[in-house]
Amino acid sequence: MAFRILPDIGPLRLPNFRRLWLGYLVSQTGAQLTVVAVAYQVFQVTRSSLDVGLVSLAQVGPAIVGPIVAGSLADAVDRRRLLLVIQVLLAGCSVGLAVNAAHPALWPLYVLPALIAGLAGADNPSRVAIMMNLVDREAFVSANVLRQSVQQVALVAGPALGGILLAAAGAQIVYWADVASFAASFVALVRLGPGHQAETVTRFGFRSIVEGFGFLRGRQAIQGCFVADLNATVLGMPTSLFPAVGLVAFHGGAQAVGYLYAAPGVGALLGTVLSGWTSGIRRPGRAVVVAIAVWGAAITAFGLVPWLGLGLVLLAVAGAADVISAIFRSTILQLETPDRLRGRLSSIQTAVVTTGPRLGNAEAGLVAALSNVQVSVVSGGLGCLLGIAVIGKLMPRFLSYRIEPAPGDAAQTP
């Protein structure tokens, strides 16, 4: 296979994939506006990084329950119709935040983001299942690169635009912009057309959920993806500290906070743009371990630098490593999972991916409250490095997992 630098954008030539991708891009950018505005508002009201971290902690329960329940639904009902309902509910939560911003109370800044976390987690299993069924198996890596690029563009544009809007117009305008962004996703889903159920429909319920978790038994390659991600995000996720770092440590304002939130997305976007080489990697487990080690090292260094510019560069390096890890983790999961279980396994992945950062933000805020911001960031980065070394040692089938080039419908095996 020839070495590539730029990613394969072949899936975007498919009209339905392109519509879904563009709508998701707009709505995710709007969602990142709200992430920055909520953290900024809470810190302005309380002046406490711990309180900002508790916003994330309040989202943990919904971020687990939402995708797990929706994953079973995604394998039982029309996935497109489920997504349409979720877009309406997400927009309603953002309307609530916009109304609250006129005369801000603290409790809606905990309750409404928690509801958003549950609904956003519920969105992902159906969306992933639809997107992967729109492309051939050989295009899974390319489709995952494009899907990850949505997150990265949103993580760049959303926080940067959010910081500018916060400084210029206040939080209320930011939330209304988020409300408007869901219209793009809704229209894209309407134009997608009907007929997006699983190939083998499974009855929704507790037994269906248990079957999804049962599929993990003995599959160390998938288990390793989940454990590695939790290691990186629970120990090395300092975003709840960004308001304190931007306003106090770097002596900046709302724009500096926005830049800190955007920097990992900038790096991740560059990592995505230059990710053409990923389609030639046959040992994705090993690539995940290396990428997470780079993430941990960059976060550790970020905690030690006194300059905003260098800090932004290190966060960008961490973001690039994170997106490479995500591409390979998603590819392993989708290669190992049959379509009838794709909604449920994607829901477990979503629960892990969304819960880890929230636990990490709470952990970072707690450690900062007990010590200081710098100790929290550095200790988290070092813990991440130690953790991924242990995972690589204890989960050899994950580390040595190999993508076999042979064609066919059977799942790839190590």
N, C-alpha and C positions, 0 to 999 in steps of 0.2 A: 504494500500500500504506500502510495506517495505521501511524503510529509506535507502537511497543510499548516498554514498559519491562520487564515481566516476561516470561520466556521461555515459549514454547509447550510445554506438557507433554502434548500430544496423544499422542505415542508411548507414554506410560505407561498409556494406556487399553487398549493391546493386552496381554493377559495374558502372553504369552510374553516380550515386551520387558520388561514390568514385573518378571517373575521374574528374568530375566537381570540386569537393572539392580540389583535389590535384593541379590542374591547377590554380585554384583561389589562393591557398596558395602561390605558387611561384610568381605569378604576383603581389599580394598584398605586398609581402616582397620587391620586386623590387620597387614598388611605394613608400614605406616608405623610401627607400634610397634617392629618389628624394626629398621628403618632407624635410629631414634633410639638404641635400646639398643646396637646394634653400634658406632656412632660414639662413644657415651659410654663403653662398655667399653674400646675401643681407646685413647681419650685418657686414661682413668684409668690404664691399664697403662703407657703409653709417655710421656704428657705431651707429645706431639708432634702438631702439626697435619699435618705431612708424612705421618706414619703413618696418620692418619685419611684423608688424601687418597689414600694408596696402597691403602686398602680399595676405593675407587672404581676405581682404576686396574686392580686385579685383576679387576674385573667387566667390563672393556671387551671382552675376547675373547668370553666367553660371551654378553654382551649383543648382540654382532654375529652370532655363529654361531647362537645359539638361535632368534631370529626368522626368519633367512634360511632355515634348514632347515625350520622349522615352517611358514613361508609356503608353501613348495612342497607340504608335507603337507596344508595346509589346502585347497588346490585339488585334492587327489587323494583324500582320505578323508573320512569323516563328521566334520565339524568338532566336533560335540558330543562324540563319543567321545574325540577327541584332547584336548579340554579336561578331561574327567573324569580321564584319566590324569595330566595335568599337575597337577591339584589335589592328587592323592595324593602326587606327588613333591615338590611345594612344602611340603606339611605335614610330610613326612619331614625336609626340611632344617631346618625350624623346630624339630622335635623334637631334632635334633642340636645346635642352638644352646642349647636349654634344658638339655640334659644337660651341655654344656660349661660353662654358667654356674655350675654347682655348684662346680667347681674350674677356673676359666678358664685355658685355654691360648690363646696368641695366634694360632696358625696356623688353628684353626677359624673365627676371626673374619674371616679372609681367604678361606678355601676355601668355606665354606658360603654366605656372601653372594654369592660369584661364581656358584655353582650356582643360587642363587635368581634372580640376574639373568638367567641364560640361560633358565631355565624361565619366568620372568615374561614375558620377551620372546617366548618361544614361545607363550604363552597369548594374546597380543594379536591376532595376525593372524586366528585363527579366531573370536575373540570379536567383533572388529570386523566381520568378514564376515557373521556370523550376525545381529548387531544391525542392520546396514544393510539386509539382505535382509528383515527383518521390517517395514520401513516403506516407504512410497512415496517415489519420488525427490523429490517436492516437500517431503518432511519431513526431508531429509538434514541441513539446518542445525539443525533442532530436535533431531533425534536426536544430533547431535554436541554440542550444548549439554548435553543430559542425560548423555551419556557423559563429557564433561569434568567435569560436576558431581560425578560419582563421585570423580574424582581430587581435586577441591578439598575436598569434605567429608572425605575420607580424610586429606588433608594438614593439615586443621585438627584433626580429632578424634584422629587417630593420634598425632602428636607431642605434643599437649597431654596426652592420656591417658598416653602413654608417659613423659613427664616426671614426672607425678604417681605412676605406678606404680613408676618407677625410684626415686624418693625414698622411697616408702612401703614397697615390698616387694622391690625389687631386680630385676636383669635376668632372672632365671629365670622369674618370674611373667609378665613382659612377653612372653617367647618362648612360653610355654604359652598365653597369650591369643591369640597369632597362630595357633598350631596350631588352636585351637578355631574361629577365624574361617573357616577353609577349609571347614568343614562346611556353612556357609550357601551358599557357592558351589556345592559339590558337589550339595546337595539341589536347588538351583535348576536346575542342568543336567539332573539326573535327571527333573525334572518338565517340562522343555522338550519331551521326546519326541523320537523319531527323525526322520530325514529332513532333514539339514542339510548336504548336499553342494553343491558348486558346480553351477551349471546345466550347464556343460560341464566334465566331469572331465578333469583333465590328469594324465598319468603323473608320479609323483614321481621326481625325480632331478636330476642336474646340468644337463641340458638345460632342464628346467623352470625352474630357478633363473636360468639365463642368459637365458631368454626374459623373465623378470620385469625384469631389469636392462636388457635390450634395449629394453623398452617406453619407457624414459626418454629414449632418444635423440631429440633434436630437440624435446622437450617442456619448454621453458624454464619454463613455469608450475609444473610439478611440481618440477623441479630447484631453482627458486627457493625453494620451501617448505623443502626439505631444507637448502640452504645457509644460509638465513636462520636456521633453528633452530640449526644448528651454531654460527653466529656468536654467537648470544645465549648459548648454554649453555657453550660451550668458554671464551669470554672473560669472561662475566659471571655465572658460577655459583659463589658463595662458600660453599656450605653446609658444605663440609669444615672451614671456619673457625669455624662456629658454636660448637663446644665451647670453643675458645679465646676467642672473643668473649664468650660468656656467662659463663664461669668467671673469665676474667682481665680483659678489657677493661671489662666491665660489672659485675664483682665479684659475680656471682650464683651460683646453684647449679644442680642438675639441672633445676629447674623453669624457670629462665631459658633454659637450652639448649633445653628443650622448646618454650618460647614462640617462640624464634627459628625453630625448624624449622616451627612452626605458622603463623607470621605470613604467609608468602607464600600459604599455603592459605586463610587468612581473607580476604585480598584477592581471591584467585581465586574463592572461593565468592561473595563479594559481586558480583564481576564477572559470574559466571554467573547469579546471581539477577536482576541488572539487565541481562541481555543480550538482552532481547526485540528491541531495535533491530537486532541483527545480521541478522535475517531480511530486512531491507530494504536491506542493503548489496549493491551490484552489482559493486563493485570490491574483491574480497577481498585481492588482492595489495597494493594500496596500504594497506589496513587492517593487514595484517601488518607492513609497514615502519614505520608509525606506532606500532603497539603495541610493537614491539621497541625503537624509539627511547625510548619511555617507560620500558621495562624498564631499559635501559642508564643512563638519567639517574637513576632511583631507586636503582639499585645503587651508582652513583658517590656519590650523596648519603649513602647508608647508611654508606659507609666513612668519612665525614667527621664524623658526629655523635657526641657523647660520652654521650648519654642513651639508655637502653634503650627508653623509651616512644616516643621519636621514631624510633628505629631500627626498631621494630616497625611503625610506621605506614608508613615508606618501603618496608619489605619487603612490606607488604600492597599498596601501590601497584604494586610490581613484579609481585606475584602476579596482580593484576587484569589488568595488561597482558599477562602471559604467557598467561592462559586465553583472552583475546580472540584473540591470535595463533594459539593452538592450534585454536580453533574454525574460523577461516578457512583455515588450512593444511590441516586435515582435509577441509574441504568442497571445496577445489580438487582435492585428490587423489581423492576419491571421485566427483566429477563427471567427472573425466577418465579414470577406470579402469573397464573392463567387469568384470562379475562373475567371469568365468573367470580374471581376473588379480588379483582383489581381495585374496586371501590373500597373494600374493607382493608386491604393492605395499604392502600394509599392513605386511608384514614388513620391507620396506626402511625405511618410515617408523618402525616400532618400533625398528629398529636405530639409526637416527639419533637418535630422541628419547631412547632410553635410554643410548646411548654418549656423546652430547654432554655431559650433566651429569657423567658419570663422568670424562671427560677434563677437564672444567672443574674438578671438585673436585681432581683430581691437579695441574692447573696452578696452582690457587689455593694449595694446600698447598706446592708447590715454590717459588712466588714468595714466600710468607710465610716460608719457611725461609731464603731468600736475602736477604730484606729484613725486612719485618715484616707483620703482619696488615693494617694500614691501607693500606699501599702495594699489597698484593695485591688488596684489594677495589676500591680507587679505579682502579687501572690497568686492571683487568678491565672495569669499567663504561665507562670512556672508550674502551677498545678495541672494545667492543660498539657504541658509538655510531658510531665511525669505520667499522667493518665494515658496518653496515647501510646507511650512506650510499653506500659503494662498491657494494654489492649492487644497490641501487636504480638506480644509474647504469649498471652493466654488464649488467643483466638487465631490459631494458625490457618484454619480453613478460610477465614475471612481475609487474612493477609495474602494467601496464595491463590485466591479465587481467580479463575481464568475465563475469559470470554472466548469460546470456541467459534471459529469462523464458519463452521458447517451450517448450511441452510436447513430449514425445516421448522415445524411448529413446536417441537419439544423444547422445554425450558433448558437453557444452558446450564451446565454443571461444572463445578470446580474440577 
